[in-house]
Amino acid sequence: MLLKDLLVEVPCIQETRGSMALEITSLITDSREQTTDGLFFCIPGARVDAHDFAPQAVANGCSALVVERFLDLPVPQIRVESVRSAMAYMAAAFYGFPARKLRMIGISGTKGKTTTSFLLKTVMEKAGFVTGLIGTTGNMIGEKRIKSNLTTPDPIDLHRCLRQMVDEGVEVVVMEVSAHAVDMHRLDGITYEAACYTNLSQDHLDYFGTMENYFQTKKSFFMHGAVLNAALNEDDETSDRIIEDISIPHLTYGISSEADVFARDIEISEDGVSFSILLRGVEDMQINLQLTGMFNVYNALAAASLAMIMGVHNSDIKAGLESLKNVPGRVEMLDTRTPYKVILDYSHSPDALENILSTVRTFTRNRLIVLFGCGGDRDQGKRPIMGEIAGRLADYSILTSDNPRTEDPIAILEAIEVGAKAAGGSYTVIENRREAIRYALNMGKDGDVIILAGKGHETYQEIMGVKKPFDEKVVVAELLAEMRA
């Protein structure tokens, strides 16, 4: 594709140098990648500035640059206000604007994005649509899985994936929308037929600094024309601050009867949740969800609201919600054949940990045991908070490593321990996560429930910047086999 054709819809171009009638065969963000006729994006970051690596990119086959300041290099350059934003528009053009050929649905919020997206995908499939999914656990076309490392991929990977979906006949895409993706302009130029806002709770403050900045970023997703119709959680106090400023059609959902779509007669068990969904108090739909917990009532309401906006019939909404058996790493009951239960859950924030512990407590016959840690190089303020929550709500806590990344794992555990001590709960500290899981399984007794929190669907552990294989389903199976040998 000619370089000039990639620039047609980029709104932030300030000046160009050199010929724009240049053939571009690849889009590059890693200067070390070998290519021919590549276009290199000089993305300025918090730690490194890719402008510094442009000479290497040119040496490795890039024949043009997208920059925020002109460089002394003998190749065509496009100076833009934001390289990140320009990359989103140019990636869309490079892959033939695939999002315009799809009905796009976005799921935004701190918690519930993954489960809501799985529920909605199932609903849309029951309604007869070939449906793709983009999110934390990877990307999917129907039941085919495509690996992904980010909740919301970078624009090049995103539009490549959307192109593949179009080529394989996908009609609807359900996509998790992270605040990071919004702030980093990964979604610029995409229009969503519908999107929901699930909730706001503490997370990612290492990046956003304050809860207000975090909220404003999420709110901005709904404010500038990218979303045509919205569904918002009436029971989350921050939703009102979005509703008062948006001008697009919207539905509210919640447990509160003031919502447009609300739930009543809720009954929770370890096998699932039953409840009725009412649309403005008139239409009544009985749901028997196979996922448990009050938070999954909210996730189901979010999915149902979005499906209603998309014109899906109630019978398909009911069939879709009721047919989903589990979501990877979300309150996932492992098949351990033990007198105690083992649950895998991704809960890695204070609210998420409190929700899973409160839910599981309702069907725990004996002790509730939780094993968890906190990620390194991330929001440090939540560590003692999570320690306090575990100490208060669990009968026994095992503090261990999550993904320490480049931090000292012991320092992370000491910060968690401050909260656990303050709560007066019983706990132990075992830094090695595999040994911590072994300890938990060994102490399990009849009627206990052991929650392995924080890793969920992840199949690795990142220590000193190196990702090592660590799939907790595999680890649990291996440890139980050793114990039975």
N, C-alpha and C positions, 0 to 999 in steps of 0.2 A: 504494500500500500504506500502511496506517496505521502510524504511527511505533511504536505499542505492539506491533505484530506483528513488527517488526524486532528487538525487544528480548527476545523470548521465550527465546532460548537464550544470550544474552550472559552469561557468568559473572562479569564484573568490574564490574557496575553498583554504584555506591556511593549515589547519590541522584539524583532527578530534580526538575526545576522546570518548571511549566507543564503544559499539556495534552499527553498522549501520544496523544490521539485525533485526530491531525493527519495529513493525507494527504501522503505523500512520493512524489515522482515521479522524483527523481534523487539520486545519491550523489556528493558533490563533495569534491575535495581541493585544487583550485586556486581561490582566492578571486576570481580575475579572471573566472572562467567565468560567463557569463550563464545563468540558469536560472529555473525557477518551482517553488516548493515543494521546494527542494533541502534535503538534509541535509549540513551541512558538518562535516568531521572536523578538529578542531584538533590536528594532529599536532605534538608538540614534537620538534625536530630538533637536531642538533649545531651547526648554524649559524643556523638561523632557527626561530622558534616560531610555528606557524600560529595560536595563540591571538591573536597580535597582528594577524592579518589577518581575524579574524572580522567586524569591522564592515563591511569591504569585501564579504565573502561575503554578509552579510545585505542590504546595499545592492544586490547583484547577484541577489537572488531566493532566497537560502536562508532557510528559515522555521524551522529548528531546528539545534542545534549538539550535537556530541559533544565533551566537554571533559574535561580533568583538573583544572581549577579553574573554578568558576563565574565568568561574565563579566557585566559590567553592561550587558546588552543585552536588549531586550524581546521575546525569543523563547524557546520551550521549550528546555531544555538537559538533557542526560544526562551526569552526572559519572561517570567510570569510572576504574578503576585504570590501564588502558592503552588509549589511543585506538587504537593500532595493532591490538591484539588485538580490541577491540570492533568495529573496522571489518571484520575478517575474518569474524566471526560475522554481522554485519549484512548484509554483502555476500552471504553465502551465503543468508540468508533472503530478501533482496530478489530474488534470481534463482531462488528456489524450491528451494534446496539441491540444485543439479545434481550435485554430487560423489556424492551418495547413490544416484544412478541410474546410476553408472558404476563399472567396476572400475578403481580407481586403483592405479598402480604408480609408485613414486618411485625416482629414481637420484641417489644422494648420493656425494660424494667430490670431491677436488681436481681430478683428471684423469680423462678417459674418460667423463664424463657424456653428452656429446653423441653420441659414436660408439656407446656402449652403448644409448642410447635409440633411435637409428636401427636398430641391429641388432634390438632387441627389438620395435620397431614392425613390422619386416618379418616377424619370426617370428610375431607375433600375427595378422598379416594372412594369412600362409600357413595358420594354424590356423582361418581363417574369420571372425575378428572384425573388425568395422569399428573402426579404431583411430585415435585422435587422439594428437598429440604436442605437448608444450609444452616449449620450451627455448631455448638460446642463439641458434640460427639462425632462430628464429621458430616459430610454431605451425602445425600442419598438421591437416587433416581429410582422411584418405586422402592424396591427392596435392595437394590444394588448400592453398596456403600463406597464412598469416595473419601479417602483420607484428607483431613484438614487439620492445621495446627492452631487456628484462631477461631474464636466464636464467630467473628465476621472477617472473612479473608481480605487480604489487600486487594486493591482494585484490579490488578492484572489477573490474579488467581480467581477473583470473583467473576469477572466477565468471561474468562476462559471457561469457568464452570457453567455459567448461564448459557454460553454458546453451546456447550456439550448438551445441556438440558434441552435447548431448542431443537438441536439436531436429532435428539432421541425421542422427540414427541411430547415433551413435558408441556403442560398447559398452565399449571399453577405452581408457584414457588412460595413456600413458607420459610421465612428467613429470620433468624435471631439477629437483633440489632443491638450491638453493644454501644455503651457511651464512648468507649475508645474509638470505635469506628466512626461515630458522628464527629467527634472532635478532630480526628485525623482525616476527615473529608473522604473516607473510603467510599461513601455512598453518593457522593455528589453526582447529580444528573439522573438518578434513578427515581421514578415515580411509583409510589405504593398505592394500590387501589384501596387497601385498608391496612391499619396498623393498630396495635394495642399497647397500653401502658399498664404493666402489672403492679408495680409498687416501687418504693424507694427505701433502701436501708443501707447501713454503713458498709462500704466496700470500696476498694480502689482509691482510698484517700492518699496513697503514696503518689498517685498520678494527678488527681484533681485537687488535692490540697484541703478543700473544705466540702462539706455536704452541699452547701449552696451551689458551688461550682459544678459539682456532680449532678445535682438536680437540673440546673439551667441547661447543661449539655443535653440531658435526656429530653427536656422540654423543647429544646430547639428543633429536635427531629420533627415535631408536629407543627412548627410555626411558619415554615417558609415554602410551602407548596409541594413538598416531597410526598406528603400524605394527603389522600383525597377524602378518606373517611376514618374515624377513630373509634376505638372502644377503650374506655378508661375505668379503672377500678374505683368505684364510688367510695369504698371503705378505706382507701389510702388517702390520708389527709392532704398529700401533695397534689392529688388529682385536681382539686378545686383550682389550684394555681395555674393549671393548664387550661381547664375548661373556661376560666374567665377571660382568657386571651385568644383562644383559637376561634377561627371563623368557619371551620369545616363541619359538615354533619358528623354527629357522634352519638354513640350509645354509652350508657354507664352500666356497670355490672357490679354485683357484690352480694353480701348476705343481707345487707340493709334493704328493706322494702322500698326505700326511696329510689333505688336504682331502677333503670329501665328493664334490666334483666337480673332477676335475683333468685336465690335458692331458699327453700324452706324445708322443714321436716327432715333435717340432716341426721343421719345415723352412721356412725363411724365404727368399723371393726378392723381386725387385722387383715381381713380378706378384701376390704374395699370400703366404699362409701355409697350410701343410697340417699337420694334427695330429689326434690322436684325443682325444675327450672320454670320460672314464670316470666313471660314477656309482658311488661307493664301490667302485671297482675291479672292478665286475661288468659293467655295461652298457658297451659300446664303440661309439662313434659317430665315424666318420671324417668330418672336416670339411676342405673345400678353400675357404678364405676368399679373397675377392678383395681384401681389405685387407691391407697388409703391416705387419710390425713385431711384436716380441714384445708390445708394449703392446696390440695388437689381439687377441692371444690372450687376454689378461686381459679385454678388453672383451667378447669372444665368450663367455667362460666366465661372466661376470656376466649377460649376456643369457640364456644357456642355463639358468643356475641359477634366474633369475626365472621363466622360461617353465616349468620343471619345477614350481616352486611353484604356478604358475597352472594346472597340469594339462595342459599342452600335450604332445602326442605327440612322440616323438623324431624321427619322419620330418618333421614340420613344423618342428621346431627346426633340423634339418639344412638343409632347403630354404630356410628364412628366412635363416639365417646365410650360406649360400653365394650367395644371390641379390643381396645388397647390393653394388653396384659401387663406390660412393664416398660419402663424407659431405662436405658443403660445407666447404672450408677445412681439412680434416683429411687430411694426406698426400695432397693432391689434385694429381695429375700433370696439368699443363696441356698442351693440344695446341698446341705451338709450331712443330712441323715444323723443328726446329733440330738440329744434331749433338750438342747438349747437352740435358739434361733440366731443366725448371723445375718445382719443387714448391711448392705453396702450403700453408702450415700455420699453425694458430692458436697454436702453442707460444709462450706469453708468460710462462712461469715457468721457474725453473732446471731442475727435473726434466723438464718437457716438452721444453725445448730439448735437454737431454742425450739424451733418448730418441729424438728425431727425428734428431739427428746420428749417434748410434750405429747406428740402423737403416739410414739411407741410406748410411752408410759401407760396409755389407756388399755393396752392389751398385754402388758408384761405381767406374768404370773409370779415371778420371783424378783431377781435383781436386774436392774438396767445398767449395763456396763458400756461405756463409750471410750473408744480409742480415737485420738485425733492429735493434730499438730497445727501449725500455721506456716504459710509460705514465707520464704525468705525474700528480701528485696521488695517487699510489699508493705501495705499499711500496717505499721507496728502498733498503732493504737488499739486494734481489735484483739490483740493477744491476751492481755489480762481480762478483757471483757468475756472472751470465749472461755477462759479458765474459770471465771466466776459462774458462768452459765452451766458448765459441766459439773462444777462442784455443787451447785444448788439443785440441779435436776436429775443427775445420775446417782446411782448408788455407789458406783466406783468408776474412776476415770484413769485411763492410761495415757499419759502424755508422751508423745513420740514425734518423730520428724515427719513432715509433709514433703514439700519440695524446698529444702533450705536454700537452694540456688547458690549464691556466692556468700551467704552469711554463715556465721558460726552456728550450727544447730543447737548447741548447748545454750547460747545466749537467747535464742528464740524460746526454748523450753523454760528458761528462767523467767522470762516475761509472762508466759502463760501461767506458770506456777504461782505468780503473785496473786492472780485472780482466784486460782483454785484454793490457795491457803485462806484467802479472805472469806470464801464461802464456807469454809470448814468441812469440805467434802473429803472423802477418802480417795486417795490417788497414789499412783506410783509414776516414776519417770523412767522410761526405757528408750533411749535415743534411737537405736536401730529398729526401724519399723517392722522388719520381718520378725525379729525377736519379740517385739511388743505384741504382734499378732499371735505368736506362739504362746506367750504368757496369757493372753486373753482366752484363747481356745482351751488352754490347760485349766484355767480357773472356772470355765463355764460349767454350770450345773443345771439340773432339770428345771425348766421354767424360766431360765435366764434369757435375756435378749442382749446380744453383743452388737453394737453399732460401730462399724469401721467408717469413720467420717473423714471427709476432706478430699479423698482421691477419686472416688466414684468410678467413672468410666475410664480414667487415665490408665495408661499401660506403661508408665515410666515413673522414675523418681529422679529429680534433678538435684545433683549434689556437686558443689563447686563448679557450676556451669556445665556439667556433663550429664546428659540424660541416659539413665541406665534402665534396662527393662524391669518393670515392676507392675505386674497386673495382679491386683489383690484377689481376683477370682482364682487365678492360678496359684498364688501364694497360699491361700486358704486350703485349696485342694491338696497341695504338696505337703503342707504341715499336718493336715488330718491323716494323710496316708502314712507319714512318718510316725504319728502317734498311735496308729492302729497296727503298725508292723510288729 
